[in-house]
Amino acid sequence: MAQSGTSGQATELPADALRAVCDPGIFDFATTATLDPLPALIGQERATEAIALAAGMRHKRFNLFVAGPQGTGRHSAVLRMLEEEAATRPAPGDWVHVYNFENADRPRAMALPRGTALGLRDAMQVLVDDLANDIPALFDSEEYQNRRTAIEQEFGGHHEVAFSELNEKARRRGVAILRTPMGFAIAAVKDGEVIKPDAFSKLPEDERKQIEARVAETQGELEEFLKSVPQMEKSHRRAVGKLNAEMAEQAVDAALTEVLRKFGRIDAVRDYLAELRADLISNATLFLKAGRQEDDGPFPVPAAKVHDDPAFHRYAVNVMVGHAPDEEGGAPVVTEALPTLGNLTGRVEHMSSMGALVTDFTLIRPGALHRANGGFLVLDAERVLTEPFAWEALKRCLETGEIKIISPAQRYSLLSTTTLEPDPIPLDARVVLVGDRRLHMLLSTLDPEFGELFKITADFDDDMARDDEALTLFARMVATVAGREGLLPATPEGVAALVDFSTREADDQQKLSLRISAIWDILREADHLARRAEAKAIEAEQVAAAIRAARRRASRVRDRIQEMIARDTIMISTRGAELGQVNGLTVTGMREHRFGAPVRITARVRMGAGKVVDIEREVKLGGPIHSKGVLILSGYLSTHYAPEMPLSLWASLVFEQSYGGVDGDSASVAELCALLSALAGVPLSQSLAVTGSVNQQGEVQPVGGVNEKIEGFFDVCKAQGLTGRQGVLLPRRNAANLMLREDVVEAVRAGKFAIHAISSVDQAIELLTGLPAGRRAANGQFPDGSVNANVEARLEDFALARRDFAGSGRDGDGNGNATE
Amino acid sequence: MSELLRIRNVLIVAGCYADAEAAIPLAVQLARLAQAEITGVLAEDPAAHDLPGGAFLLAPRGTGAGAAFPASRMRAAFQADARAFEARLRRAAVQEALGWRFRREAGALPEVLARLATREDVALLGYRRTMRLRGPVVALGNSDAAGTGSGAAADPAFSLASALARAMNLPLMVIDPSGAPEHAGAHDLPPLPGRGAGPVPARLSVPDSAAALRALDRLAPTLVVLDSRLAGFHRGAELRALIETARCPILLISPRGDSLDTQPGRGAPAHPARG
């Protein structure tokens, strides 16, 4: 195998360059139990500074978006820092909703000193229950009965005397007032009997006229009397109402004394109680009815809790934010796991009554914004955005500085029922959204209000530099987690193994991954293994076992593919050479569980009109980045060879036996090599696999997933038998990303496998063909026998053949198709 | 109230629907307590039927407006009142699962009552008051017969009046027309035996029934309760005078037909003069 090609830069990487192994000797502790815990995350100074700023600032609209990948400890860091800040802040007060006596549909919001709301609510319940007993007792009292009787006698006396006099006058005139279905009838009487019609008609005319006159006079007096009745009734009602109010006032004032004593020093409550007092007095009959209902039934009823009766809800106090009087202070830090509209801003609930939905202010429920008022609210950004109306409502509240309860049903007129418009409650809270960078980018780009309301971004890093200081801090992080979760301490070897795992997670020998959740999961699993082995501390072997176990758990698909390759169901060659065929490398899976596998890439060429067919793209299995890679290599091809001639090539490239979709350009070097092989007629070694992206200059660019790709091909070679000639070509600039498995490193060390770093496609061709690639000389020609010379010659042949073919007059586009 | 046990039927007698409507709730309450039936009777006074058309003016109740109506319309009005009375009675009785009947009778109130009432009835003479006042429940009767704590049987009218006053949360007044010297306000008479936590009645002793009527004329009672055998009130004319003077519903205990003398004029007191 070539050590370095004629282009001079391909390098076989030594085993030591394939993995950055942490030396446990740099740690100066026996176990992490002796280390001081770390109060904060490591490597996230940029993000934590932003969080501290957002937490400490008092200006509105400096809400915070915490961006970064999952597993970096965003949530816990945010909560910890906010709780530290919240502890230094004064505790917020209480909030209640009370009945609006002027407009029942607009309940009033009332701010109260902390620890007051619950007491006020209870006091009002006691007041209502007391009045339900006191008012009926007062109206049953002798004083009330006597005064009421006096009123009845006064009005009754006047009324009856008047009617009695009217009756007497009528009798003296010889007229009777009869009661009939049509009203009063006034008729003349003689000898105590009503004069019948035939007798009346026989009377002399004078007598008849006298009778009619007496009747008319009586009728006039009766009319006047009846006209006076409504006015008398009105006066009577007023007199009774005045009496009732006086009596009710006594009971109400007595009941309110205690409430005023406890809460009267609060201006808002005092004003409210003044309105309440007036309403209680004017609605005293409510308590009369409640008192009388209690008397129904055979058993004595102790003082009932009438405050639960909906008729008395108007006197209730609905606590939106309440604290016990002895509750310890500090601003709230609230998280809402299900940020629906109602859970965020509160809701007005309804009850079904007689087939309709009704509500009152006691059915107003607080949301997370209410609970977080005066402090902090932490939300998952994606959840907020996916809940209908939640994002808009949150922005409205932040923009207006008020918590306004919004009902989407009411807004869109979906419900025709009674509803409420409670007073909005002023909002003074810092909102923190936690989400990934993609969401942050989308919001920043597409929602102009986002930038106005969330002015601070805490951007969590994926990784940090792996230096001595970082390693020391890393060890302290291990100590912190172990201490917090009651895990066994780790030895320096165990910590070093975790460091290497972190570096592998970072895909960079010079970095430590800050996706700490995966690292702590390994630590936890290693702790479990250590305890099962009755060890006192976590050693490297337990860490390694945990890593292996985690990989094994996620490797069912990988193992199945390896099996299919081993059984030649998926055809991969690791020996010999083939024309226009090369082993490419792919990586599959999610971030935490990726695996690599080789794929056969083939190229076929013939004379044509200059088209390179990407079969993956043609059948829509190729993503845009893959298509871009193919177009780039096409560009290289068309400009690097026979530039003075039209490109008369038809070529097709395909990932053999790949049916699941391909994206990315990390196989473009391999594809180009296959194409060059096909053109030059020079076979490519199947012992090697290639990964790397090529640009139009033929330079090899770095790609991702190199560790998984190399390990995937290694596993295939190992299964088919290591020959000592197998290996992988990877971009030189990816050498720093190598953090290969120990067995791969050992195979390289033993000379059974090789990793070659390349920086140009020429280097790749030389390694794959064993022939010089060839550099164009001053005369413009490639050296004879070089691969490039063969490629160019072939293309020139195609061009000439095409010219001849066209000149012969036969139709066709040179691609075997009829001319369009 | 043991006297309720003897009641088999509550008789509502009224001359028009408005008067009946005022009496139905009380009648239903009584019937429910006594487990009795209710009979509604519309007494169609021929005097009202035979009013000469055009010569007499009728003032529709409550409005004070006068108009002349042909007599033929009176018959149609009675018809409508009968339907309304029956419907209201049916609704109220069915709601309380009580047996009920309804009939129309020709005649003045006292005559109809005398014709239909039995010893096992209690009769409620309906009357709609022109003004809604909370006047007292008045028991008319001999206070000796009420029992003075010596073990004598209490007058059922007093017991019933006391119970009704308590249920309606109204004061109770006793008017005794037995001839004792007239008093008003607080009295020498010994207290009536208690019936639980009932109202302590005011008492008025008057010399005769005419004086009792004069007292009633000024009282504006909510209800008058009496035993129909009470002297001075058992004749038809006396009863008519009582109705016109009390101007409120009247509850008659033992309204047995033969206890009511419907002959007018004989011994009937003059309508109470303005005292």
Interface residues (C-beta under 8 A of the other chain):
Chain A: D140 Q145 R148 T149 E152 Q153 F155 G156 G157 H159 E160 V161 F163 S164 E165 N167 E168 R171 A176 L178 R179 T180 P181 M182 G183 F184 A185 I186 A187 A188 G192 E193 V194 K196 P197 F200 S201 R208 E212 V215 A216 Q219 G220 L222 E223 E224 F225 L226 K227 V229 M232 E233 H236
Chain B: G15 C16 Y17 A18 D19 D45 A47 A48 D50 L51 P52 G53 A55 F56 L57 L58 A59 P60 R61 G62 T63 G64 A65 G66 F69 A71 R73 M74 A77 F78 A80 D81 T130 M131 R132 L133 R134 G135 P136 N169 P171 D217 R218 L219 A220 A237 E244 T245 R247 P264 G265 H271 A273 R274
